[in-house]
């Protein structure tokens, strides 16, 4: 290579003018030759250079694999982001926001491209599998017990090609019109729509619908799976998935696609929602990169969570307004959306929008749609049973109280029934008063010690250290959490009893009375002793008014004896009127059509005669034992076995009842009269339990065996002793042998086949002419008389 011409080499002429660019190039070439700089471009092509020299000068680039290329691209993106971040730190706020926005758009575009590639690849793979398989023709499905069974038949190549040849043979005069109207026949989402004049078979419509649903399933599945892989970086996929919940779809698949999207978002949110409440506070301090990334993710998750709930609430609001009629398909879709919202509440009751969900679903407890009511009732009951802290239970109870007050107690029984699922166990309603009294005592003691002034400085320092140590120990044991929990459940109990007592006092004729009485019976252990006497007076007035139903009156008696068998034992109250009422109501129970009242009556008798056995007189025990034996003759087998089980417990608890099994035993004067109102004066000591002898031949073998056991004075060993299965509680015996599921326990063996031929009955013929009859007999006159 020839170097550049030396200055002034042309015969002493004037200096040649060189541009600045050329001079810089000359200087750079010198530095490159000296090895002090690197060339900015590839060396130019030299024709006379040999191949070996060319190979030496050219640097061979190694071929990278796909993973290496991805790693290199990720490293390049990381370096670019760091460079942009460094540049943004030195710029003003407006330019910094612009740079961040542009980088965010670039990332979103790259994620969209990756997702579209995944969807395209999945679709192409499915269609290629379909093409490679045998050609089949879809037929109409068959409906079976297991559901719809799809049918397909194989189609040969020549059968499949015949319609194509026929289509090719037809003259295509309207090709230009079809091209012009192509945009009208397709929608934005690429779904083809047939023209109004085109005839389409049912099988083709079914196959097209199935194909559309399959495409949407792939799209929804790819969005959900790609988000779950890296949730912090692919929040855009969750946003797209939430938009599909109410996005417009073809009419044939709109319900299915929206339901699939709602179910997918529900499962995704169940997985990624944290177990704590998200709360961001703007302090103005500069945060770390990881903290900013976490805050961005949590903000995006909250937005998606809120948007999903808003979309669900739009449709479920139809249950709150009963005026407008809706189609059956729309109602079913709303029921499914309601179920999704309830499931989200039960799964994450302490997340940010749990209170909003409660505000949306609690009014549906008064809806006319039974399925929607049951869904909400089940969800709130599960919420109460699983709430260990009590905060969400308190919020739900307050909402129910406001609903009952705003509707003037004209609500359905489900509104009050859900309160029985609350975790109210060891709640002390007088805790605040006791704490206040204890605090006053401590302050008075402290004042006395300060007046004496006997504590030295060293003792004061030691006391401060002990107080700090005691506080740390309380925190370590979780005592503070227990106090908060007790506070929440105490407030919840106050709201519940406010609802119950308000209905008892102001609305005794309300249909909610049964639910209130059941709730009082369950939570009687936390009622203050001060209210017991007032409650019993209220119950006596309700029974004397005689407007309660049969079930409500039994609930009143059961509630009274539940109260008196617990804390009420300390009170000196004689519930004679309740004994008399139950004694007369036992024969008025619907024994054939409705058996739900039998367990309630048996429970009331158990609380009355067994739990309070020391406070029951002998004459009452005999009267109720005789009535139980009579009642067992009128019930079906599961009711009879419950009464006999209680009679067995009664005889074990009260030895005086055994005299009913002795036919020669007579005490006092008089004759037993079951129609007398007061059991004390029925003279039950002068009768026997003869009903047990009739029950020995009962059609139900366990009932017959139990009657023999009771008649033999309940032996613990021998042939007439009972097995462990028959010694279960009375309520369990009733449920075990119940026929609600149309089953007989124990099962009845089918009759065996008779050997030999059946003998045909002999037929006798009578000649009417030979029968003697008066000639003047008038049949019609005889009928009239």
C-alpha positions, 0 to 999 in steps of 0.5 A: 500500500502506498502511503499519503503523499508528502507535503510539498513533494510536487516540485515546490508548488503551493500547499494543497488545501485539506478539509478538516474531516480528511485531516481527522481521518489521516490522524486516526489512521496513523493512530490505528497503525501505531496500535493506539486506537481501534478502527471504527469500520471493517477493512475495505476490500482489496482485490490483490490481497490473498485469501490467507491474508483475508482470513487472517484479517477477518475475525471469525464470529462464533455462531450462538445458540438460541439460549445464548442469543436470549441471554445476550439480548437480556444482557443488552436490555439490562445495560440499556435500562441501566444507561437510561436510568443513569441518564434519567437521574441527571434530567428534570422530572418531566423528561425523566417521566417521559423516558420511563414511559417510553421504556415501559411501552417498549417492554409491553410491546415485547411482552405482547409479541412474545404472547402472540407468538405463543398463541400462534404456535399453539393454534398452528400446532393444534391445526396441524394435528387436526390436518395430520389425523384422519378426516372426520365429519362431526355429527349431532351429539347424543345426550346421555346420563353422563352428559353430551356424547360427541359423535364423528364419522370418518370421511374418505378422500373421494367423498371429501373431494366431491363437494370441492369439485362441485364448488369449483364447477360452479360459475363464480360471477360474484367474486368481486362482490365477495371481495368487497363484502369480505370486511362485512363477513368478518369481525374484529376478532377474526370470526367469520360470520355467514351471510344472511342468505347462506344455509348452514347446518346444525352440525356445522354451527356446532363444529364452528362454535366448538372451534371458537371455544377452543381458540378462546380456551387457548388464549385464556390459558396462555394468558394465565400460565404466562402471568403465573410464571413471572407475575411481577413482570407480566401484569399486562397479561392479568389485565387482558384476562380481566378484560375478557370477563365482559368483553364482547364475543360472538353470540354463540360463545359469549356466555361460555367465554366470559365464564371461562375468563371469570373462573381463570381470573378467580383461580389466578387471584387465589394463588397470587393474592398475599395474605396481608392488607396492601397499604402504600404510604407516600413518604417522599423518601427514595426507595430501593429498586426492589421496593419500587418493583414490589410496590408497582406489582402490588399496585397493579394487582390491586387495580386488577382485583378492583376491576374484576370485582366491578365487572362481577358486581355489574351483573349480580346487581340484578338480584337486588332489584326484583322489578325487571324480568331477566332471561334464564341464561342471564340469571345463570350467568349472574349466579356464577359471577356471584359464586366467584365473588363469594369464593374470593371473599372466603379465600382472602377475607382479610384482603383490601376489598373484603368489606366491599364484597360484603357490601355487595353480597349481604343484601342478596340474602333478601333476594327472591332467587333461592339459589343466589340466597343459598350461595351467599348464605353458605359463603357467609357461614364459611366466612364466620366459621373460618374467621379466627380474628373476628374483624371481618365477622364484626363488619358482616354482623353490622351490615346484617344489623343495618339490613334488618333495621332498614327493611323494618325486620321484613327480611327472610329468615336466612338473614338471621340464620347465618348469625348462628355460625359465629365463633362466639365461645368464651366471650365475657360481655362484662369484661369492660366493667371488670377491667375498669374496676380493676384499674381503679383498684390499681390506681388507688393502691399506687396512690397509697404507695406514693403517699408513703414514699417508701420506694427508693430510686433503685427500686423505681429503676428496677420496677421500670425494667420489670415493666418493660420486660413484662411488656416484651413477654406479653408481645412474645406470647401473643397476648396483645393479639388475644386482647384484640380478638376478644375485643372484636368478638365481644363487639360482635356478640353485642350486635347479635344480641341487639338484633335478637332482643329487638325482635323479641321486644318489638316484633314478636309476631315476625317470621324471624322468631324461630331463627331468634330463638335458635340463636338464643339457645345456642349463645345462651352461655354468654348471656348475662345473668341479669337478663335471665329473669327478664327473658323468661318473663318474655317467653312466658308472655309469648306462650300465653299469647298463643300465636306462636307456631308449633315449632316456635313454641317448642323452640321457646321451651328448649331455649328456656331449659337450655338457659336454666341448665347452664348459668341459670342453675344459680337462679331460683326460678320454677319453670312449671308453666313450661313443663305444663306447656310441653306436656300438652304440646307433645300430642299435637306434633305433626307425626306423619307429614313433618318429623323435623319437630321430633328432635326438637321436642326430644332435646327439650325433654332431655334438657328438662328431665335429665340435665335438671334431674335434681330439680324435677319431681317424681310425679313429673318424671312418671308423667313424662315417661308414660307420655313418651311411651304413648308417643312412640306408638304414633311415630315412624320407626326413626321417631319411635327409636328416638323416644325409646332412647330417651326413655332408656336415659330417663330410667337410668337417671331416675330409678323411680321411673322403673315402677312403670314396668311393674304391673303389681305396683300401686302407689296412692289413689286415683286413676291415670288420666292423660287428658289432665293438663298438669302432669303433677295431677295425672296420677301416672304412678297408677299406670304401667308402660304397656306400650312397650309390649306392643312395640316388641312386634314392631316392623323395624327390628332395632325399634323392637329390640330397644323396646325389649331392652327398656322393658327388661329394665335396661340390663347392661349384660346378657341377651337383652343388652344393647350394642354400642351402636344403639347407645348413641345420643338420641339425635344421632339415632334419629338421623341414622334411621331416618328415611329422608334419603329414601333408604331403610336401615337396616336394608330389607332382604328380598323374598326368596324364591319358592320351590315347586309350582304355584297352585292355582286358586279354585274358582267358585261360580254362583247361579243368581237364579237360585238365590232366594229374594223377595219379589217386592224388593226395591233396591233404589228405595233401600239405598235412599233410606 
